[in-house]
Amino acid sequence: MTQSFASKVALVTGGNSGLGRAIALAFAEQGAKVVIAARRAADSEETVAMIRDGGGEAIFVQTDVAQTADVQAMVATCIREYGQLDIAVNNAGIEGTPMVPTADYEETVWRQVIDINLTGVFLCMKYEIPEMLSRGQGCIVNMSSVAGLAGGRIGAAYYASKHGVIGVTKAAAIEYADQGIRVNAVCPAIIETPMVERAFDGDEEMRDRFKATHPVGRFGKPEEVASATLWLCSDGAAFTTGHAMAVDGGRLI
Ligand SMILES: NC(=O)c1ccc[n+]([C@@H]2O[C@H](COP(=O)([O-])OP(=O)(O)OC[C@H]3O[C@@H](n4cnc5c(N)ncnc54)[C@H](O)[C@@H]3O)[C@@H](O)[C@H]2O)c1
């Protein structure tokens, strides 16, 4: 299914944990040079070491995607170290806690979630796209969620931000479709990652209840989101842009 990404440079925000790490490792396995852009140094250096141990190439750039200067430095470092940017996976995100109904939702949490999940994706695209335009090619995958395609309880900012990610994905897809840049979104249901572990907080009854909402009868694996992401960045997806792809074990059916 996947092609080799040898000679490509792939940047993954939040590439030090969960989905981002699985995506970074998958690109490296297929030969891409990988830029891990994330806040936490220890997890990021560990991911870089995993890639290098496997014979791949990777660097870490400490980045807060909600900070313009950090995002500019992220792209500049990628270009300085590897000379090009072919693929950008704008994956960094937070769930926003406490998760409570809208009337109880804290304004500070709202602003933080929108800042990271939505403005962060916008800022990344704003500085990634010019580098891609300079070479007339590029693929962007933005991490949305089934929470970007349907509503749900106790996460107003998360639902809003993930719907917004699909909006900004479609806008950019149209703007740059005739200039060699494809922009798509991935919309996972519940995938076993540290974010989900935090949300369940050991509540097995809640875990089983949520599992039952996935017709395949289980949660997803980070590698299953990685393979969808790699396909969207492959030549096989050359005619696919502006798409919000559910990777959800049938949850939205
Ligand atoms: N796990 C799921 O079930 C699921 C489902 C749908 C969508 N998602 C989305 O997938 C993405 C990855 O989530 P995950 O489950 O791997 O969670 P995770 O907590 O394991 O990873 C999130 C990553 O984003 C990074 N991050 C957070 N804020 C950042 C910031 N301001 N700047 C830079 N990096 C930042 C974290 O450090 C971490 O590396 C998120 O956007 C999340 O909303 C996850």
The ligand as a Tripos MOL2 file, in Angstrom:
@<TRIPOS>MOLECULE
LIG
   44    48     1     0     0
SMALL
NO_CHARGES

@<TRIPOS>ATOM
      1 N1         -6.0490    9.3990   20.5890 N.am      1 LIG1
      2 C1         -7.2230    9.6170   20.0560 C.2       1 LIG1
      3 O1         -8.1680    8.8860   20.3180 O.2       1 LIG1
      4 C2         -7.4300   10.7410   19.0950 C.ar      1 LIG1
      5 C3         -8.5910   10.7340   18.3130 C.ar      1 LIG1
      6 C4         -8.8160   11.7470   17.4090 C.ar      1 LIG1
      7 C5         -7.8860   12.7450   17.2740 C.ar      1 LIG1
      8 N2         -6.7630   12.7610   18.0450 N.ar      1 LIG1
      9 C6         -5.8260   13.8550   17.8400 C.3       1 LIG1
     10 O2         -4.5730   13.3220   17.5190 O.3       1 LIG1
     11 C7         -3.5500   14.2260   17.9290 C.3       1 LIG1
     12 C8         -2.5300   13.4640   18.7390 C.3       1 LIG1
     13 O3         -3.1480   13.0010   19.9220 O.3       1 LIG1
     14 P1         -2.6480   11.7380   20.7530 P.3       1 LIG1
     15 O4         -3.8100   10.9220   21.0620 O.co2     1 LIG1
     16 O5         -1.4680   11.1460   20.0850 O.co2     1 LIG1
     17 O6         -2.2480   12.4710   22.1140 O.3       1 LIG1
     18 P2         -0.8760   12.6180   22.8880 P.3       1 LIG1
     19 O7         -1.2080   13.4160   24.0970 O.co2     1 LIG1
     20 O8         -0.2120   11.3110   23.0420 O.co2     1 LIG1
     21 O9         -0.0190   13.4810   21.8790 O.3       1 LIG1
     22 C9         -0.2760   14.8250   21.6390 C.3       1 LIG1
     23 C10         1.0130   15.4650   21.2490 C.3       1 LIG1
     24 O10         0.8200   16.8610   20.9800 O.3       1 LIG1
     25 C11         1.8210   17.5800   21.6810 C.3       1 LIG1
     26 N3          1.4040   18.9360   21.9480 N.ar      1 LIG1
     27 C12         0.3550   19.3530   22.6990 C.ar      1 LIG1
     28 N4          0.3240   20.6810   22.7070 N.ar      1 LIG1
     29 C13         1.3600   21.1290   21.9670 C.ar      1 LIG1
     30 C14         1.8480   22.4020   21.5980 C.ar      1 LIG1
     31 N5          1.2670   23.5270   22.0170 N.pl3     1 LIG1
     32 N6          2.9280   22.4680   20.7960 N.ar      1 LIG1
     33 C15         3.5440   21.3610   20.3610 C.ar      1 LIG1
     34 N7          3.1480   20.1210   20.6860 N.ar      1 LIG1
     35 C16         2.0620   20.0160   21.4810 C.ar      1 LIG1
     36 C17         2.0400   16.7640   22.9440 C.3       1 LIG1
     37 O11         3.2480   17.0990   23.5700 O.3       1 LIG1
     38 C18         2.0570   15.3700   22.3550 C.3       1 LIG1
     39 O12         3.2850   15.1040   21.7540 O.3       1 LIG1
     40 C19        -4.2560   15.3400   18.6770 C.3       1 LIG1
     41 O13        -4.4490   16.4420   17.8030 O.3       1 LIG1
     42 C20        -5.5790   14.7240   19.0500 C.3       1 LIG1
     43 O14        -6.5780   15.6860   19.2330 O.3       1 LIG1
     44 C21        -6.5070   11.7780   18.9390 C.ar      1 LIG1
@<TRIPOS>BOND
     1     1     2 1
     2     2     3 2
     3     2     4 1
     4     4     5 ar
     5     4    44 ar
     6     5     6 ar
     7     6     7 ar
     8     7     8 ar
     9     8     9 1
    10     8    44 ar
    11     9    10 1
    12     9    42 1
    13    10    11 1
    14    11    12 1
    15    11    40 1
    16    12    13 1
    17    13    14 1
    18    14    15 2
    19    14    16 1
    20    14    17 1
    21    17    18 1
    22    18    19 2
    23    18    20 1
    24    18    21 1
    25    21    22 1
    26    22    23 1
    27    23    24 1
    28    23    38 1
    29    24    25 1
    30    25    26 1
    31    25    36 1
    32    26    27 ar
    33    26    35 ar
    34    27    28 ar
    35    28    29 ar
    36    29    30 ar
    37    29    35 ar
    38    30    31 1
    39    30    32 ar
    40    32    33 ar
    41    33    34 ar
    42    34    35 ar
    43    36    37 1
    44    36    38 1
    45    38    39 1
    46    40    41 1
    47    40    42 1
    48    42    43 1
@<TRIPOS>SUBSTRUCTURE
     1 LIG1         1 GROUP 0 **** ****
